[in-house]
């Protein structure tokens, strides 16, 4: 059992070190270098001033506003997150998996 643990520890350390290196080198997808008073619009992939951008539609009861398509959808209907592989993120606007930092 001890020999198994001794072999496992370096493998775990190598995996954690590589994940840490990627996290340090690759900026988070949700982070954008927007100026103060701006917000990141992931659909248009731009920084927008506060109060500017897609405006919610006045949807009927039982519907919700889907900002990625700018339409009203019935409750429970809409883009469903994909099961992306590690190192990828789900882009709901295009409904595809994209590499982190890409």
C-alpha positions as CSV (number, residue, x, y, z in Angstrom):
1,X,0.0,0.0,0.0
2,X,2.8,2.4,0.8
3,X,4.5,1.8,-2.5
4,X,1.2,2.5,-4.3
5,X,0.9,5.8,-2.4
6,X,4.5,6.7,-3.1
7,X,3.8,6.2,-6.8
8,X,0.5,8.1,-6.7
9,X,1.8,11.2,-5.0
10,X,4.2,12.4,-7.8
11,X,1.5,11.8,-10.4
12,X,-1.0,13.9,-8.4
13,X,1.5,16.6,-7.9
14,X,2.4,16.7,-11.6
15,X,-1.3,17.0,-12.5
16,X,-1.9,19.8,-10.0
17,X,1.2,21.6,-11.1
18,X,0.1,21.5,-14.8
19,X,-3.4,22.7,-13.9
20,X,-1.9,25.6,-11.8
21,X,0.4,26.6,-14.7
22,X,-2.5,26.7,-17.1
23,X,-4.6,28.7,-14.7
24,X,-1.9,31.2,-14.2
25,X,-1.0,31.6,-17.9
26,X,-4.5,31.4,-19.3
27,X,-6.9,34.2,-18.3
28,X,-10.3,33.2,-17.2
29,X,-12.9,33.2,-20.0
30,X,-15.3,35.3,-18.0
31,X,-12.6,37.9,-17.3
32,X,-12.3,40.8,-19.7
33,X,-10.2,43.9,-19.4
34,X,-13.2,46.2,-19.3
35,X,-12.7,49.7,-17.9
36,X,-14.5,50.9,-14.8
37,X,-18.2,51.3,-15.4
38,X,-18.2,48.7,-18.2
39,X,-19.4,45.1,-18.3
40,X,-18.4,42.2,-20.5
41,X,-21.1,41.2,-23.1
42,X,-20.2,37.5,-23.9
43,X,-22.7,37.4,-26.8
44,X,-21.1,40.3,-28.7
45,X,-17.7,39.7,-27.1
46,X,-17.2,43.4,-26.3
47,X,-17.1,45.7,-23.2
48,X,-20.2,47.8,-22.9
49,X,-21.0,50.8,-20.7
50,X,-23.4,50.1,-17.9
51,X,-26.9,50.4,-19.1
52,X,-26.0,49.8,-22.7
53,X,-26.6,46.5,-24.5
54,X,-29.3,44.0,-25.1
55,X,-32.5,45.0,-23.4
56,X,-34.9,42.4,-22.0
57,X,-38.0,41.8,-24.0
58,X,-41.4,42.1,-22.3
59,X,-42.2,38.3,-22.4
60,X,-45.6,36.9,-21.8
61,X,-46.3,35.1,-18.5
62,X,-44.8,31.6,-18.7
63,X,-41.9,32.8,-20.9
64,X,-38.4,34.0,-20.2
65,X,-36.1,36.3,-22.2
66,X,-33.1,34.5,-23.8
67,X,-30.5,37.2,-24.3
68,X,-28.3,35.0,-26.4
69,X,-30.9,34.9,-29.2
70,X,-32.9,37.9,-28.0
71,X,-36.2,36.0,-28.1
72,X,-38.9,35.0,-25.6
73,X,-38.9,31.2,-24.9
74,X,-41.3,29.0,-23.0
75,X,-40.2,28.1,-19.4
76,X,-37.9,25.1,-19.5
77,X,-37.0,25.6,-23.2
78,X,-33.7,27.1,-24.3
79,X,-30.0,26.5,-24.8
80,X,-28.8,23.5,-22.8
81,X,-25.2,23.4,-21.6
82,X,-23.1,20.9,-23.5
83,X,-20.9,18.4,-21.7
84,X,-17.6,20.0,-22.7
85,X,-14.3,18.2,-22.2
86,X,-11.8,19.5,-19.6
87,X,-10.1,22.6,-20.8
88,X,-13.1,23.8,-22.7
89,X,-16.1,26.0,-21.9
90,X,-19.6,26.1,-23.2
91,X,-20.4,29.1,-25.4
92,X,-24.2,29.5,-25.1
93,X,-24.3,32.0,-28.0
94,X,-23.0,29.6,-30.5
95,X,-23.9,26.4,-28.5
96,X,-20.5,24.9,-28.9
97,X,-17.5,24.0,-26.7
98,X,-14.5,26.3,-27.1
99,X,-11.0,25.9,-25.7
100,X,-10.2,27.9,-22.6
101,X,-8.5,31.2,-23.6
102,X,-9.5,30.7,-27.2
